[in-house]
Amino acid sequence: MSVYYSHSEQETEELGRRLSEKLPGGTVVAMTGGLGAGKTAFVRGMARGMGLSCRVSSPTFTIVNEYLGPRELIHFDMYRLGGAEELFEIGWEDYLNRGAVCAVEWSENVEDAFWGDEVRVSIERLGETERKISIEGAELC
């Protein structure tokens, strides 16, 4: 596991960018962190690192946002789901079979949907702008 410290939203985005640049298609990035920790900022950076110029926003109410371009990023927010069975009901396996990178916020709510080969990102709020970001299962380039 690697640990990084961010002092701004831009630094959090930069870590996401660096992580995503070399992630192969089909990678699941399971993210944890409290409200306002910076998960969506991290995903914004991932999109940039994948060559996507779209607006990235939290899919809290829609559950999933799809960002298409040179590579495909599918952004999930599991905050409102009661468990993995609800994720499977919305087509989790179909999304995985598309070969896109899948970023899953609030992944702890759907832990049973993962097979152990996902990249894990934990973002801990240390202060107003400071974050501790732990990444397991991948190296930043």
C-alpha positions in Angstrom: 0.0 0.0 0.0 1.2 3.5 -0.9 0.2 6.6 1.1 0.1 10.1 -0.2 -0.8 13.4 1.3 -2.8 16.0 -0.6 -3.1 19.7 0.5 -5.7 20.8 -2.1 -8.4 19.6 -4.3 -6.0 20.0 -7.3 -3.4 17.7 -5.6 -6.2 15.1 -5.1 -7.1 15.4 -8.7 -3.5 15.0 -9.7 -3.2 11.8 -7.8 -6.3 10.4 -9.6 -4.8 11.5 -12.9 -1.5 9.7 -12.2 -3.3 6.5 -11.1 -5.5 6.3 -14.1 -3.0 6.9 -16.8 -1.8 3.3 -16.9 -4.9 1.5 -15.6 -5.9 -1.2 -18.0 -9.5 -1.4 -19.2 -11.7 -3.5 -16.9 -10.0 -2.2 -13.7 -12.3 -1.6 -10.7 -11.2 1.2 -8.4 -13.0 0.7 -5.1 -13.1 4.0 -3.2 -13.8 4.8 0.5 -13.9 8.0 2.4 -16.5 10.1 4.2 -18.7 12.9 2.8 -16.6 15.6 1.3 -13.4 13.6 1.5 -12.5 14.1 -2.2 -13.6 11.0 -3.9 -15.2 12.8 -6.8 -12.2 15.1 -7.1 -10.1 12.0 -7.4 -12.4 10.6 -10.1 -12.2 14.0 -12.0 -8.4 13.5 -12.1 -8.9 9.9 -13.3 -11.0 11.2 -16.2 -8.3 13.7 -17.1 -5.6 11.0 -17.0 -7.7 8.8 -19.3 -7.9 11.6 -21.9 -11.5 12.5 -21.1 -12.5 16.2 -21.2 -16.1 15.8 -19.9 -17.6 17.3 -16.8 -17.3 14.8 -13.9 -19.9 15.1 -11.1 -20.9 12.8 -8.3 -23.6 10.3 -9.4 -25.2 10.3 -5.9 -28.8 10.4 -7.3 -28.3 8.7 -10.6 -26.1 6.0 -9.2 -23.9 5.8 -12.3 -22.4 8.3 -14.8 -20.6 7.2 -18.0 -17.8 9.2 -19.4 -16.9 8.3 -23.0 -13.9 9.3 -25.1 -10.6 7.7 -26.0 -11.1 5.5 -23.0 -14.3 4.7 -21.0 -14.8 5.6 -17.4 -17.8 4.5 -15.5 -18.4 6.3 -12.2 -20.6 4.7 -9.5 -21.8 6.2 -6.2 -23.0 3.5 -3.9 -24.0 5.8 -1.0 -27.8 5.1 -1.5 -27.5 1.4 -2.2 -28.4 -1.2 0.4 -26.0 -3.8 -0.8 -24.3 -5.6 -3.6 -27.5 -7.2 -4.8 -28.9 -3.8 -5.8 -25.7 -3.1 -7.8 -26.1 -6.4 -9.7 -29.8 -5.4 -10.4 -28.6 -2.2 -12.2 -26.3 -4.3 -14.4 -22.9 -4.4 -12.6 -21.7 -7.4 -14.6 -22.7 -5.8 -17.9 -20.6 -2.7 -17.0 -17.6 -4.9 -16.1 -17.9 -6.8 -19.3 -17.6 -3.5 -21.3 -13.9 -3.3 -20.4 -14.2 0.2 -19.0 -12.4 1.5 -15.9 -15.0 1.5 -13.1 -14.6 4.0 -10.2 -16.9 3.1 -7.3 -17.5 5.6 -4.5 -18.7 4.2 -1.2 -17.5 0.8 -2.2 -17.9 -0.5 1.3 -21.7 -0.5 0.7 -21.3 -3.2 -2.0 -18.2 -5.1 -0.8 -19.7 -8.5 -2.0 -19.6 -7.2 -5.6 -15.7 -7.3 -5.7 -13.5 -10.3 -6.4 -10.3 -9.2 -4.7 -8.4 -7.8 -7.8 -9.7 -4.3 -7.5 -7.5 -1.2 -6.8 -8.5 0.2 -3.4 -8.3 4.0 -2.7 -9.1 5.3 0.7 -9.3 9.0 1.3 -9.2 10.3 4.8 -10.0 13.9 5.6 -7.2 15.4 7.9 -8.3 19.0 7.7 -10.1 21.6 5.6 -8.0 20.8 2.5 -5.6 18.1 3.8 -6.2 14.5 2.8 -4.4 11.2 3.4 -4.9 9.0 0.3 -4.0 5.3 0.5 -3.8 3.3 -2.7 -3.5 -0.5 -2.7 -3.2 -2.7 -5.8 -1.6 -0.2 -8.2 1.3 2.1 -8.5 1.2 5.7 -9.6 3.2 6.5 -12.7 
